[in-house]
Amino acid sequence: MARFVFITGGVVSSLGKGLASAALGALLQARGFTVRLRKLDPYLNVDPGTMSPFEHGEVFVTDDGAETDLDLGHYERFTGVAARRTDSVSSGRIYSNVLEKERRGDYLGKTIQVIPHVTNEIKDFISIGEDEVDFMLCEIGGTVGDIEGLPFFEAIRQFSHDQPRGQCIFMHLTLLPYLAASGELKTKPTQHSVKELQSIGIAPDILVCRSEHPIPQKEREKIALFCNVRKDAVVPAYDLKSIYEAPLAYHREGLDQAVLDAFNISPAPKPNLDRWYDVADRIENPEGEVKIAIVGKYVQLEDAYKSIREALTHGGMANRVKVAVEWVDAELFEREDPSPHLEGFHAILVPGGFGERGTEGKISAARFARERKIPYLGICLGMQMAVIEAARNVAGVATAGSEEFDHEAGKKRFEPVVYHLKEWIQGNHRVERRSDDDKGGTMRLGAYDATLAGGSRVAGIYGGTAIEERHRHRYEVDIKYREKLEDAGLKFSGMSPDGRLPEIVEWADHPWFIGVQFHPELKSKPFAPHPLFADFVRAAVETSRLV
Ligand code: GLN
């Protein structure tokens, strides 16, 4: 049976709870344990699939097709353990399960209440697959005291009592603000936050204290005394230059040791941190720099493209260069020449997105990259835009466009080179979609196989012709246009196994121009950069040498 670590936050949000959880997962792995990380989000949306990336950041997609919180991306990037649908849940999902059971009569006429029905549903979720790993790390979203969070805190309190003694611990993240006027770190907010936790029956075993300044020993002792934790269980968390330094930094501050001590695991297995030393070395000592433009719509909030940003960093690490990313708003050159906005970059990436806004700008970015022979990576919508560009400007389909942007009935503005797919094959099953399905339900979501053309650039990059990548989209490039586009030079070098759905396109006579219908960024890790990103950055390095 797994040991459980429950991770909560207090004082303020955005303290880096997800990162601390992910780093702890990596450290436990380094000591030879198996781990799984889970996120429990108190918001009422059933999943983040329909939440605006402006507000909530990227939607992370799992192999089994769940649309989840971006923290699951951190978990995967730090541990390499592929997240599943059962690793992310929200209040919305919990309540909707409970209400469904109530309607079905599963509760045999009982009055349905937060305790025990909602809390039981949460506890059931926490324990899914508990016998598969040594440690289950469960992060609770939000901060202690949030109204929506209460059932989750109550559920983890009960859960720890249901388990044998010593099977569960609580780790709480807080902030130590610094008062410049008096030159002091203040511990009071942390004390209040722990009091709040204790008032709902949870006594933290470990306190992780975020601070911009070194925490003197005497302050650590004070926190330990007032918050009722052991001295060496007060772990400082300082700002880092790179998130990938977190495992080593937390190790230096004794986080993994404190966790093993809290579980009475002795002697503690020695950690092997070689992977993280190598990662830190590649980040700290780059041998050059490339400039890459991400041409998108959600450029104000970097979290909207979190995994892409990280995958580019990994690509840089593979080539020992720093990747300087600039976010370029596609709307800036919807109607004008993109050159002033795109000149000077060593590569251009057009990411995924939904809706028409900015798409003409993305199409011009693809054209600019094709004509100037600048490396281009188009992801999902970025691939669709590259195909539309090729159709319009090279293959002679002047009004090529996507059905996604043609919603006005009876008024077709575009020839649908990209069309709305309503049925497809997954494994050995036919999947069908109806327009009145739930929003998320109408998408091709999760891992699908693709077959690469032998001798293509992508087959060389992947080092094989069978791949599996994650999807999240409704629209597809129509193979009706394959011949026309291939004659023009845009090769369909990756297809779904049944040959119906284009997965990858590449320009034959271009140094590096690839569009992919899937999201390779979701599977990239600092210690295993995704081959497409590693090679894209390599191509950018080559461009940088030409100038
Ligand atoms: N909007 C496009 C579609 O649904 C692309 C989606 C994406 O880029 N993730 O097909």
Residues whose N, C-alpha, C, O or C-beta is under 5 A from the ligand:
A	BS01	LIG	G352 G353 F354 G355 I379 C380 L381 R472 H473 R474 Y475
